[in-house]
Amino acid sequence: MNRVGAAKIALERAIEINDHVALVSDGFFPMGDTVELAAQHGIKAIIQPGGSIKDQDSIDMANKHGIAMVVTGTRHF
């Protein structure tokens, strides 16, 4: 299982329960692909620690899809 596959499973299960969900991660998003997947599932807000050398790719993808992204600067693992 890769990070995108894991995110897909989590997003599908979350929206089965409630269609108003935010995506929160204790690890950064190294590329925009997971953010794009989140957009496809109707996510409107993402909270993540940031810290990837490719953070801007995720930020750009969030902006493209109108997703609010909060970068905490703190990892929790």
N, CA, C and O atoms as a GROMACS GRO file, in nm:
protein
  308
    1MET      N    1   0.085  -0.117   0.000
    1MET     CA    2   0.000   0.000   0.000
    1MET      C    3   0.090   0.124   0.000
    1MET      O    4   0.184   0.133   0.078
    2ASN      N    5   0.060   0.216  -0.086
    2ASN     CA    6   0.135   0.342  -0.088
    2ASN      C    7   0.052   0.452  -0.023
    2ASN      O    8  -0.064   0.430   0.013
    3ARG      N    9   0.110   0.570  -0.008
    3ARG     CA   10   0.042   0.679   0.063
    3ARG      C   11  -0.085   0.724  -0.008
    3ARG      O   12  -0.182   0.759   0.060
    4VAL      N   13  -0.087   0.723  -0.141
    4VAL     CA   14  -0.208   0.764  -0.214
    4VAL      C   15  -0.318   0.659  -0.196
    4VAL      O   16  -0.434   0.694  -0.176
    5GLY      N   17  -0.282   0.532  -0.203
    5GLY     CA   18  -0.380   0.425  -0.180
    5GLY      C   19  -0.437   0.431  -0.039
    5GLY      O   20  -0.557   0.412  -0.020
    6ALA      N   21  -0.351   0.456   0.058
    6ALA     CA   22  -0.397   0.468   0.197
    6ALA      C   23  -0.491   0.587   0.213
    6ALA      O   24  -0.593   0.578   0.282
    7ALA      N   25  -0.456   0.698   0.150
    7ALA     CA   26  -0.542   0.817   0.158
    7ALA      C   27  -0.677   0.790   0.092
    7ALA      O   28  -0.781   0.834   0.142
    8LYS      N   29  -0.677   0.719  -0.019
    8LYS     CA   30  -0.802   0.689  -0.089
    8LYS      C   31  -0.895   0.607   0.000
    8LYS      O   32  -1.014   0.637   0.009
    9ILE      N   33  -0.842   0.506   0.066
    9ILE     CA   34  -0.923   0.424   0.156
    9ILE      C   35  -0.979   0.510   0.269
    9ILE      O   36  -1.097   0.502   0.301
   10ALA      N   37  -0.893   0.592   0.330
   10ALA     CA   38  -0.938   0.677   0.441
   10ALA      C   39  -1.044   0.776   0.397
   10ALA      O   40  -1.143   0.796   0.468
   11LEU      N   41  -1.026   0.837   0.281
   11LEU     CA   42  -1.124   0.935   0.231
   11LEU      C   43  -1.257   0.868   0.201
   11LEU      O   44  -1.362   0.922   0.235
   12GLU      N   45  -1.254   0.753   0.138
   12GLU     CA   46  -1.379   0.683   0.105
   12GLU      C   47  -1.455   0.644   0.231
   12GLU      O   48  -1.578   0.656   0.236
   13ARG      N   49  -1.384   0.598   0.332
   13ARG     CA   50  -1.451   0.560   0.457
   13ARG      C   51  -1.505   0.682   0.530
   13ARG      O   52  -1.614   0.678   0.586
   14ALA      N   53  -1.429   0.789   0.529
   14ALA     CA   54  -1.472   0.911   0.600
   14ALA      C   55  -1.599   0.969   0.539
   14ALA      O   56  -1.690   1.008   0.611
   15ILE      N   57  -1.606   0.975   0.406
   15ILE     CA   58  -1.724   1.037   0.345
   15ILE      C   59  -1.846   0.946   0.350
   15ILE      O   60  -1.958   0.992   0.328
   16GLU      N   61  -1.826   0.817   0.378
   16GLU     CA   62  -1.941   0.729   0.403
   16GLU      C   63  -2.012   0.770   0.532
   16GLU      O   64  -2.133   0.756   0.543
   17ILE      N   65  -1.936   0.819   0.627
   17ILE     CA   66  -1.989   0.856   0.758
   17ILE      C   67  -2.043   0.998   0.758
   17ILE      O   68  -2.150   1.024   0.814
   18ASN      N   69  -1.971   1.089   0.694
   18ASN     CA   70  -2.009   1.230   0.695
   18ASN      C   71  -1.948   1.296   0.572
   18ASN      O   72  -1.831   1.273   0.541
   19ASP      N   73  -2.025   1.376   0.503
   19ASP     CA   74  -1.970   1.439   0.383
   19ASP      C   75  -1.904   1.574   0.411
   19ASP      O   76  -1.862   1.643   0.318
   20HIS      N   77  -1.895   1.614   0.538
   20HIS     CA   78  -1.825   1.736   0.577
   20HIS      C   79  -1.700   1.696   0.655
   20HIS      O   80  -1.702   1.694   0.778
   21VAL      N   81  -1.595   1.664   0.586
   21VAL     CA   82  -1.473   1.617   0.652
   21VAL      C   83  -1.354   1.702   0.610
   21VAL      O   84  -1.352   1.761   0.502
   22ALA      N   85  -1.255   1.707   0.697
   22ALA     CA   86  -1.127   1.770   0.667
   22ALA      C   87  -1.022   1.659   0.665
   22ALA      O   88  -1.039   1.554   0.728
   23LEU      N   89  -0.916   1.682   0.593
   23LEU     CA   90  -0.806   1.586   0.588
   23LEU      C   91  -0.695   1.637   0.679
   23LEU      O   92  -0.644   1.747   0.661
   24VAL      N   93  -0.658   1.554   0.776
   24VAL     CA   94  -0.554   1.591   0.872
   24VAL      C   95  -0.448   1.481   0.870
   24VAL      O   96  -0.481   1.362   0.871
   25SER      N   97  -0.322   1.521   0.866
   25SER     CA   98  -0.213   1.424   0.860
   25SER      C   99  -0.101   1.464   0.956
   25SER      O  100  -0.071   1.582   0.972
   26ASP      N  101  -0.039   1.363   1.018
   26ASP     CA  102   0.078   1.392   1.103
   26ASP      C  103   0.207   1.392   1.021
   26ASP      O  104   0.314   1.419   1.074
   27GLY      N  105   0.196   1.361   0.893
   27GLY     CA  106   0.310   1.366   0.802
   27GLY      C  107   0.281   1.460   0.686
   27GLY      O  108   0.165   1.486   0.654
   28PHE      N  109   0.385   1.511   0.625
   28PHE     CA  110   0.366   1.605   0.515
   28PHE      C  111   0.318   1.535   0.389
   28PHE      O  112   0.324   1.413   0.378
   29PHE      N  113   0.271   1.614   0.294
   29PHE     CA  114   0.232   1.564   0.162
   29PHE      C  115   0.347   1.596   0.066
   29PHE      O  116   0.365   1.712   0.029
   30PRO      N  117   0.424   1.496   0.025
   30PRO     CA  118   0.542   1.522  -0.056
   30PRO      C  119   0.513   1.564  -0.199
   30PRO      O  120   0.601   1.616  -0.267
   31MET      N  121   0.391   1.541  -0.245
   31MET     CA  122   0.352   1.580  -0.381
   31MET      C  123   0.206   1.620  -0.380
   31MET      O  124   0.135   1.599  -0.282
   32GLY      N  125   0.160   1.677  -0.489
   32GLY     CA  126   0.022   1.724  -0.497
   32GLY      C  127  -0.080   1.615  -0.522
   32GLY      O  128  -0.200   1.643  -0.522
   33ASP      N  129  -0.036   1.491  -0.546
   33ASP     CA  130  -0.132   1.386  -0.584
   33ASP      C  131  -0.234   1.352  -0.475
   33ASP      O  132  -0.350   1.328  -0.506
   34THR      N  133  -0.193   1.351  -0.351
   34THR     CA  134  -0.287   1.323  -0.243
   34THR      C  135  -0.384   1.439  -0.225
   34THR      O  136  -0.502   1.417  -0.194
   35VAL      N  137  -0.337   1.560  -0.244
   35VAL     CA  138  -0.425   1.677  -0.237
   35VAL      C  139  -0.528   1.673  -0.349
   35VAL      O  140  -0.645   1.705  -0.328
   36GLU      N  141  -0.485   1.633  -0.467
   36GLU     CA  142  -0.579   1.620  -0.579
   36GLU      C  143  -0.684   1.513  -0.549
   36GLU      O  144  -0.802   1.532  -0.579
   37LEU      N  145  -0.642   1.402  -0.492
   37LEU     CA  146  -0.736   1.297  -0.452
   37LEU      C  147  -0.836   1.351  -0.349
   37LEU      O  148  -0.955   1.321  -0.356
   38ALA      N  149  -0.786   1.429  -0.255
   38ALA     CA  150  -0.874   1.490  -0.155
   38ALA      C  151  -0.979   1.578  -0.222
   38ALA      O  152  -1.096   1.576  -0.184
   39ALA      N  153  -0.937   1.655  -0.320
   39ALA     CA  154  -1.031   1.742  -0.394
   39ALA      C  155  -1.138   1.659  -0.462
   39ALA      O  156  -1.255   1.698  -0.464
   40GLN      N  157  -1.101   1.546  -0.517
   40GLN     CA  158  -1.197   1.458  -0.585
   40GLN      C  159  -1.300   1.402  -0.487
   40GLN      O  160  -1.409   1.362  -0.528
   41HIS      N  161  -1.266   1.400  -0.359
   41HIS     CA  162  -1.358   1.349  -0.257
   41HIS      C  163  -1.428   1.463  -0.182
   41HIS      O  164  -1.495   1.438  -0.081
   42GLY      N  165  -1.415   1.585  -0.230
   42GLY     CA  166  -1.488   1.697  -0.173
   42GLY      C  167  -1.426   1.761  -0.050
   42GLY      O  168  -1.492   1.838   0.019
   43ILE      N  169  -1.301   1.730  -0.022
   43ILE     CA  170  -1.234   1.789   0.094
   43ILE      C  171  -1.214   1.938   0.069
   43ILE      O  172  -1.173   1.980  -0.039
   44LYS      N  173  -1.244   2.019   0.171
   44LYS     CA  174  -1.231   2.165   0.160
   44LYS      C  175  -1.121   2.221   0.250
   44LYS      O  176  -1.087   2.339   0.240
   45ALA      N  177  -1.065   2.136   0.339
   45ALA     CA  178  -0.960   2.183   0.430
   45ALA      C  179  -0.863   2.070   0.459
   45ALA      O  180  -0.902   1.955   0.479
   46ILE      N  181  -0.735   2.106   0.462
   46ILE     CA  182  -0.628   2.011   0.494
   46ILE      C  183  -0.540   2.073   0.601
   46ILE      O  184  -0.503   2.190   0.592
   47ILE      N  185  -0.506   1.994   0.701
   47ILE     CA  186  -0.411   2.035   0.804
   47ILE      C  187  -0.296   1.935   0.800
   47ILE      O  188  -0.318   1.814   0.808
   48GLN      N  189  -0.175   1.987   0.788
   48GLN     CA  190  -0.057   1.900   0.778
   48GLN      C  191   0.064   1.975   0.830
   48GLN      O  192   0.063   2.098   0.836
   49PRO      N  193   0.171   1.902   0.868
   49PRO     CA  194   0.287   1.969   0.926
   49PRO      C  195   0.376   2.042   0.825
   49PRO      O  196   0.450   2.132   0.863
   50GLY      N  197   0.369   2.003   0.698
   50GLY     CA  198   0.463   2.060   0.602
   50GLY      C  199   0.602   2.005   0.628
   50GLY      O  200   0.620   1.915   0.710
   51GLY      N  201   0.699   2.058   0.558
   51GLY     CA  202   0.836   2.015   0.578
   51GLY      C  203   0.896   1.940   0.461
   51GLY      O  204   1.014   1.904   0.464
   52SER      N  205   0.816   1.915   0.357
   52SER     CA  206   0.868   1.850   0.237
   52SER      C  207   0.939   1.953   0.150
   52SER      O  208   0.902   2.070   0.148
   53ILE      N  209   1.042   1.910   0.079
   53ILE     CA  210   1.106   2.002  -0.014
   53ILE      C  211   1.013   2.037  -0.130
   53ILE      O  212   1.038   2.130  -0.205
   54LYS      N  213   0.904   1.961  -0.143
   54LYS     CA  214   0.805   1.987  -0.248
   54LYS      C  215   0.673   2.039  -0.189
   54LYS      O  216   0.568   2.020  -0.250
   55ASP      N  217   0.678   2.103  -0.074
   55ASP     CA  218   0.556   2.158  -0.015
   55ASP      C  219   0.478   2.245  -0.114
   55ASP      O  220   0.355   2.241  -0.116
   56GLN      N  221   0.549   2.321  -0.194
   56GLN     CA  222   0.481   2.413  -0.286
   56GLN      C  223   0.391   2.339  -0.384
   56GLN      O  224   0.288   2.392  -0.424
   57ASP      N  225   0.428   2.217  -0.423
   57ASP     CA  226   0.343   2.138  -0.513
   57ASP      C  227   0.207   2.110  -0.448
   57ASP      O  228   0.103   2.122  -0.513
   58SER      N  229   0.209   2.074  -0.320
   58SER     CA  230   0.083   2.049  -0.248
   58SER      C  231   0.004   2.177  -0.228
   58SER      O  232  -0.118   2.178  -0.242
   59ILE      N  233   0.072   2.284  -0.196
   59ILE     CA  234   0.006   2.414  -0.178
   59ILE      C  235  -0.058   2.458  -0.309
   59ILE      O  236  -0.172   2.504  -0.310
   60ASP      N  237   0.016   2.446  -0.418
   60ASP     CA  238  -0.039   2.484  -0.549
   60ASP      C  239  -0.162   2.402  -0.585
   60ASP      O  240  -0.258   2.456  -0.639
   61MET      N  241  -0.159   2.273  -0.557
   61MET     CA  242  -0.273   2.187  -0.588
   61MET      C  243  -0.393   2.225  -0.501
   61MET      O  244  -0.506   2.228  -0.548
   62ALA      N  245  -0.368   2.255  -0.374
   62ALA     CA  246  -0.476   2.299  -0.286
   62ALA      C  247  -0.537   2.429  -0.338
   62ALA      O  248  -0.659   2.443  -0.344
   63ASN      N  249  -0.454   2.523  -0.377
   63ASN     CA  250  -0.504   2.649  -0.432
   63ASN      C  251  -0.584   2.627  -0.559
   63ASN      O  252  -0.687   2.690  -0.580
   64LYS      N  253  -0.536   2.539  -0.644
   64LYS     CA  254  -0.605   2.508  -0.770
   64LYS      C  255  -0.748   2.460  -0.745
   64LYS      O  256  -0.839   2.491  -0.821
   65HIS      N  257  -0.766   2.384  -0.637
   65HIS     CA  258  -0.896   2.324  -0.608
   65HIS      C  259  -0.975   2.399  -0.500
   65HIS      O  260  -1.080   2.352  -0.456
   66GLY      N  261  -0.925   2.514  -0.456
   66GLY     CA  262  -0.996   2.592  -0.355
   66GLY      C  263  -0.998   2.527  -0.218
   66GLY      O  264  -1.093   2.545  -0.141
   67ILE      N  265  -0.895   2.451  -0.187
   67ILE     CA  266  -0.885   2.384  -0.057
   67ILE      C  267  -0.800   2.471   0.036
   67ILE      O  268  -0.689   2.511   0.001
   68ALA      N  269  -0.853   2.498   0.156
   68ALA     CA  270  -0.775   2.568   0.257
   68ALA      C  271  -0.672   2.471   0.314
   68ALA      O  272  -0.705   2.358   0.349
   69MET      N  273  -0.546   2.515   0.322
   69MET     CA  274  -0.442   2.428   0.377
   69MET      C  275  -0.372   2.500   0.491
   69MET      O  276  -0.322   2.612   0.475
   70VAL      N  277  -0.368   2.435   0.606
   70VAL     CA  278  -0.296   2.486   0.722
   70VAL      C  279  -0.171   2.402   0.739
   70VAL      O  280  -0.178   2.279   0.745
   71VAL      N  281  -0.056   2.468   0.747
   71VAL     CA  282   0.071   2.400   0.769
   71VAL      C  283   0.116   2.434   0.911
   71VAL      O  284   0.144   2.550   0.942
   72THR      N  285   0.122   2.333   0.998
   72THR     CA  286   0.149   2.356   1.140
   72THR      C  287   0.297   2.373   1.173
   72THR      O  288   0.332   2.439   1.271
   73GLY      N  289   0.383   2.314   1.091
   73GLY     CA  290   0.526   2.320   1.120
   73GLY      C  291   0.570   2.221   1.227
   73GLY      O  292   0.687   2.222   1.267
   74THR      N  293   0.479   2.135   1.273
   74THR     CA  294   0.511   2.038   1.378
   74THR      C  295   0.469   1.899   1.335
   74THR      O  296   0.354   1.875   1.299
   75ARG      N  297   0.566   1.806   1.339
   75ARG     CA  298   0.534   1.666   1.309
   75ARG      C  299   0.507   1.593   1.440
   75ARG      O  300   0.562   1.629   1.544
   76HIS      N  301   0.421   1.490   1.435
   76HIS     CA  302   0.379   1.422   1.558
   76HIS      C  303   0.411   1.274   1.557
   76HIS      O  304   0.335   1.194   1.611
   77PHE      N  305   0.522   1.236   1.496
   77PHE     CA  306   0.562   1.096   1.501
   77PHE      C  307   0.712   1.087   1.510
   77PHE      O  308   0.766   0.977   1.515
   0.00000   0.00000   0.00000
